[in-house]
Amino acid sequence: MDARELFQAELARRGVPCTAAGDGRWMVSVGGMKLLVSLDNLDRQLTGGGADAERVAAFTAQVLAAAQLTPVTAAGLYWFPEPNDYLVAAEIRAEVSPRLDRVLVHVSDDGGRIRWVTHAGLDGAGLTIAEATERAWANLDEAVRQAQVTTGEIAGVTVAMLATALASKASLLLAPALREMIEDVVGWPVLAVAPDWDFVYLWNASRRDLITSLGGIVTREYARVPYPLSTEIFQIGDSLQAIGTYAAGRASAQ
């Protein structure tokens, strides 16, 4: 059974109706709310093995939990990087690179639920776009200052990694305060890769020779995870910009 059949079967088991939306997504009706669901990420997780049933059940539980929205609060606002090729784009976003946008998200108090923020959600919280933007940057800075920085060595180059309670390590690349945490470790400016939310490498921008060495690592991670971000190579200094991208383990950098 494919992702569509397994998802439909799991919803039927839970007594939840769904219909095809006509654009590859599914309309799920929960408690009077209609949710548009893409199965692309679920499909990436399935292997055809016995664990698929658990993966589908966990995915379905996440979908149904989205119908139980908590109010947007200023304390839960962050900027997260997201791929910019979704069929339906986030309402509040800005371009980061050719493949990524930064999207205004709300993280629940327990960190377990993340959703894109809408203009209606901000109105309900009594926040303007300007206020929400400022608070999201401030929350990111607080998160990066609380992050743990560790180092390793690849091909003779010191590489920094980040550990954070925030669901997206990659979001910390957007934080204005990143330099405070990284400069004494690997220098500044830096190069970085973030093939998914949970994988970030940073190293000194003068060591561009490491770009080629990381190609296989980045592309394998990107292909392995259910929620990939980008195979781009970023330079972070006064701003963040993509300077190249990996394809099939090879790098093309400007």
SVG drawing of the C-alpha trace seen along z (x, -y; Angstrom):
<svg xmlns="http://www.w3.org/2000/svg" viewBox="-18 -47 62 53">
<polyline fill="none" stroke="black" stroke-width="0.4" points="0.0,0.0 1.2,-3.5 1.1,-6.6 -2.3,-7.6 -3.9,-4.2 -2.3,-3.9 -3.3,-7.4 -6.9,-6.8 -7.0,-3.5 -5.7,-5.1 -8.2,-7.9 -11.0,-5.4 -9.8,-3.5 -10.1,-6.7 -13.5,-7.5 -12.2,-10.7 -13.5,-11.6 -11.3,-12.8 -11.6,-13.6 -9.2,-14.2 -8.5,-18.0 -7.7,-17.6 -4.1,-19.0 -2.5,-15.9 -3.5,-16.9 -6.2,-15.6 -9.0,-17.5 -9.4,-16.1 -12.5,-17.1 -11.9,-17.4 -14.3,-18.9 -15.8,-21.3 -12.3,-22.3 -11.0,-21.3 -7.3,-20.6 -5.4,-20.4 -2.8,-17.7 0.1,-16.9 1.4,-13.4 4.8,-14.2 6.7,-14.1 4.9,-10.9 5.8,-9.2 9.5,-9.9 9.3,-8.2 7.8,-4.9 10.1,-2.0 7.6,0.8 8.5,2.5 6.6,3.3 7.3,0.0 5.3,-1.9 2.1,-1.4 3.6,-3.2 4.9,-6.0 1.5,-6.5 -0.2,-6.5 2.3,-9.1 1.8,-11.3 -2.0,-11.0 -1.8,-12.0 0.2,-15.1 -2.4,-16.0 -5.3,-15.6 -3.4,-17.6 -3.2,-20.5 -6.9,-20.9 -6.5,-21.7 -4.8,-25.0 -3.6,-27.0 -3.7,-30.8 -0.7,-32.6 1.5,-34.2 4.4,-36.5 6.6,-34.2 6.1,-31.4 7.0,-33.4 10.1,-32.5 11.5,-32.6 12.1,-29.1 13.6,-28.3 11.2,-26.3 11.5,-25.1 9.9,-27.5 8.4,-24.9 5.3,-24.0 2.1,-24.0 0.6,-26.5 3.0,-29.1 3.0,-30.5 1.2,-33.8 4.1,-35.6 7.4,-34.8 10.5,-36.4 13.0,-34.9 16.3,-33.7 17.8,-32.0 16.7,-30.5 15.4,-27.5 14.4,-28.7 12.1,-31.2 12.0,-32.3 8.5,-31.7 6.9,-33.2 5.9,-30.2 4.4,-29.6 5.9,-27.0 3.7,-25.6 4.8,-25.9 6.0,-22.3 7.8,-22.7 5.8,-19.8 3.7,-21.7 4.8,-24.1 2.5,-25.9 2.8,-28.7 1.4,-32.0 -1.4,-33.7 -2.6,-37.3 -5.7,-36.1 -3.6,-34.5 -1.8,-37.7 -5.0,-39.7 -6.3,-37.2 -3.2,-37.8 -3.4,-41.6 -0.1,-41.8 0.9,-43.8 3.3,-42.4 6.0,-44.7 5.5,-43.6 5.5,-39.9 8.6,-40.3 10.5,-42.0 9.5,-39.4 10.4,-36.5 13.9,-37.9 14.3,-38.5 13.1,-34.9 15.6,-33.5 18.4,-35.5 17.4,-34.1 17.4,-30.6 20.8,-30.9 22.3,-32.3 21.0,-29.3 22.3,-26.8 25.2,-24.6 28.1,-24.8 30.2,-21.8 33.0,-21.2 34.5,-18.5 37.1,-18.2 36.5,-17.3 39.4,-17.3 41.5,-19.3 38.9,-22.0 37.1,-22.9 33.4,-22.5 30.8,-23.9 27.5,-22.2 24.5,-23.5 22.3,-21.8 19.1,-23.6 15.7,-22.8 14.2,-24.5 12.8,-22.1 14.9,-23.6 18.6,-23.9 18.7,-25.4 16.6,-28.4 19.5,-29.5 21.4,-30.4 18.9,-33.2 19.5,-34.6 21.2,-38.1 23.1,-37.0 24.6,-33.9 28.0,-35.7 28.2,-36.1 28.1,-32.3 30.3,-31.3 33.0,-33.8 35.3,-32.7 34.8,-29.1 35.4,-29.1 35.8,-32.8 33.6,-35.1 32.2,-35.2 31.2,-31.5 30.0,-29.0 27.2,-26.7 25.0,-23.9 21.6,-22.8 20.1,-19.9 17.4,-19.6 16.1,-21.2 18.2,-19.0 21.6,-19.2 23.8,-22.3 27.5,-22.6 29.4,-25.9 33.0,-26.6 35.3,-29.6 34.5,-31.2 38.2,-31.2 38.2,-27.4 36.2,-27.0 38.1,-23.9 35.8,-22.0 32.8,-22.6 33.8,-19.7 34.5,-17.3 31.0,-17.8 29.1,-17.1 28.3,-13.5 27.4,-14.1 24.9,-16.8 23.3,-15.1 22.9,-11.8 21.3,-13.6 19.0,-15.6 17.8,-12.4 17.5,-10.4 15.2,-12.7 11.4,-13.1 11.6,-16.9 14.6,-18.1 15.4,-21.8 18.1,-22.5 21.5,-21.4 22.6,-25.0 25.9,-26.3 25.4,-29.5 27.8,-32.3 26.8,-34.2 28.4,-37.5 26.6,-40.8 23.8,-38.8 23.0,-35.2 23.3,-34.3 23.5,-31.1 26.8,-30.8 26.2,-27.4 24.5,-24.1 25.2,-20.4 24.0,-17.9 24.8,-14.2 27.6,-14.8 29.3,-17.5 29.3,-21.2 28.9,-24.3 29.9,-27.4 30.3,-31.0"/>
</svg>
